[in-house]
């Protein structure tokens, strides 16, 4: 193909734009989340308590923005265990959800998804059926939240964040995991988690989304 001045100018322009976008993606500095640990212990009639974790857990997860809590409602006999991990867009290092359950007597028996209606909207959440060392069972539901965009795919997180960075916007991502024992049935366990999420989800953006914490 013959190179004309017009084609040359277009090539130079596209190369320049690509270079600027690469710099925008690679040169951002980490930003803190000063609100993360203010996530409320009381949400509706759910009251939480912090569960202490060993230092090696923070080293494994590779972020200090992590908490583990049990939330209990007087309407239920069992608690909902909530874990949230938060990263800014310079260092997304989430581990596979099932990997976090290994080595402590848990065995993932099934990995699927569940469609859960939360405040009138259907969401596809990751679902793990877990067997415990004592013979009991636990249901785990999880998802990733990129400033309001929910997904169960880690590759999808990175693509969504890249899209925002290419528009010169900062982003952050959270991993939300919920667990509860199967006391009667899986359906009842999921219904209780859904009930908790209906109360907790409206509060989450204030402590997790970039526009509120940066």
Buried (B, 14 or more C-beta within 10 A) or exposed (E): EEEEEEEEEEEEEEEEEEEEBEEBBEEBEEBEBEBBEEBEEEBBEBBBEEEEBEEEEEEEBEBEBBBBBBBBBEEBEBBBBBBBBBBBBBEBEBEEBBEBBEEEEBEBEEBEEBEBEBEEEEBEBBBBBBBBEEEEBBBBBBBBBBBEBBBBEBEBBBEBBBEBBEEEBBBBBBBBBBBBBBEEEEEBBBEBBBBBBBBBBEEBBBBBBBEBBB
